[in-house]
């Protein structure tokens, strides 16, 4: 079941996020974050830019967030999406389900462009997005210092609708 995140879900969202830090594959955070650190970020989301959680047996095992891109009115139809899946649920298709859900929900909140910023060495995530119609729109070479190793960031994008676009 996928639903809008509730305040009590913050703990599960942060726990899943922290599971990804040690791999240096998913996030640019180098140390685990606290619930208090992430509370303002969590509370900044709204029905316009929501966080969704995926629950199995009432336990949150994955989440998806929408974030406004660049903060200017001309970009209102563009969002960055982030998908995180708990270690115990990876490799079972949950990421794909959340990505498809993001595309479907985008229609309801007037989004026509989805962006994903993924470390270039994160081959599983890049494969997930490209297999679902995203293409590479750019690479920012060697911009992250991950504990002494530089990493590049790949920008993937997908147009969902050209109805309100100039393309």
N, C-alpha and C positions, 0 to 999 in steps of 0.2 A: 504494500500500500504506500502510495506517495501522498504526502499532505504538507500543508504550510507548516513551517517550523514554529513551535511554541516556545515561550521563554524557558521552560524546563528542559528543552532540547539542547540548549547551549552546551551542557556538559558532554553530551554524546558527540555533538559537532566538534567540539574542541578535542575530545579524546581521539576521534577518527583523524582529525587534522594532525595531531601530534604523532600518530602512528607513521606518518609519511616523512617526517623530518629526517630521521637517521639515514634513509636511503639516498638523500641528496638528489632525488629523482623528480620530486613533485613540487616542492615549495622552496622558496629562497630563505625561509627561516632556518637558522642554524641550531637553535635550541628550542625545546618545547615551550609553548606559550601557556599562560594561565587563563583561567576562565575570566578573571577580571580584565586581563589584557584584551580579550576578544569580545567582551560585553558591548563596548561602544560600536564595534563593527556589526555585531549581531543585531543590535537595536536600530542601526541605521537602515536596515532593510525594511521594505514596506510592501504593500500589495503591488506597487508599481515596479519594484525591484526586489522580489521575494527570495527567501531561502526555503527550499523544500527538503523534507527528509523522507527517506525510504525506510519503512519499518517492516520487519519480519517478526512475527510473534511479539508484537508491541515493543520490540527493541530496534533502535535506530542503527542501521548498518550502512547507510550511505546518505550523502546529501549533495544538493545542487544549489548554487547561488547565482543570481543575476546582479551585475554591477554596471552602472552607467559608464559609458565610454566618454572620456574627455570633458564631460561637464558643460558642454555648449549646446544650445537649443537645436542646432542643425544636426546633432548626433543623437537626438532623442530616440530614434528607431534602431540604434545600435547598442548592444550590450556585450560585455565580457561575461562568459559563463565559466564556472569552476565546478568540477565534479570530484568528490572524494568518496572512496569506498573503504570500509573497514578491512583490515587484513584478512579476517575470516571469510569475507564475502568476495574477495577479488577473484577474477578469472571465471566468474559464473554468469556473466552477461548483465550484471547490474549497472555497470557504467553505460552500456548501450541503452538500457531501459531509461536511465536518467537523461541521457542525451536526446532520445526520441521524445521524452516527456517535455524537455526544454523547448524543443522545436514546436511541439503542439501548443504548449502554454504561451509561447511567444506571440501567437496570433491573438490571444486574449488581451495582451498588454501592449499591443501595437508595436511589436519588435519585428523588423524585417532583415536585420543583419546580426549574426552571432559571431563573436570573436573568441578565440581561445589562445592564451599565451602559455606555451608549453616548452619546457627545457628541451633543447634539440636532441639530447641524449635519452629522452624519455620515449623510447621507441613504442612501448605498448600504448601509451596515450595518443601519440601521433597516429598510430595505426587505427585506433578506435575512431578518431575523428575523421581521418581520410576515408575509411571504409563507410562512413556515414555522410559522405558528400562534401566534407570540408576540403579546402585546398590551401596550399601554402601561399600566404600573401606577403610574407617577409621573414627575414632573419636578422636579429640583432646580435652580431658576433661578439662573443667573449665579454658579456656585460655583467655577469654575476661571478663573484668570488665565493666559491663554496668551500670554505675552509682550506684555501690554498690552491684550489683548482678552478680555473676559469671555465665558465659554461655559457653557451649561446642560448638565445631564446627564439623559438620559432613562433610566428604569428600565423594562425590558421583562421580562415573565415568562411562563412557560408551566407549567401543571400537566400532568404526564405521567401521573399516576395519582392517584386519590383514595382508594385502598385504605387507606392509613395516615394519612389526613388527616381533619381535623374538618369539612371542607367538605361 
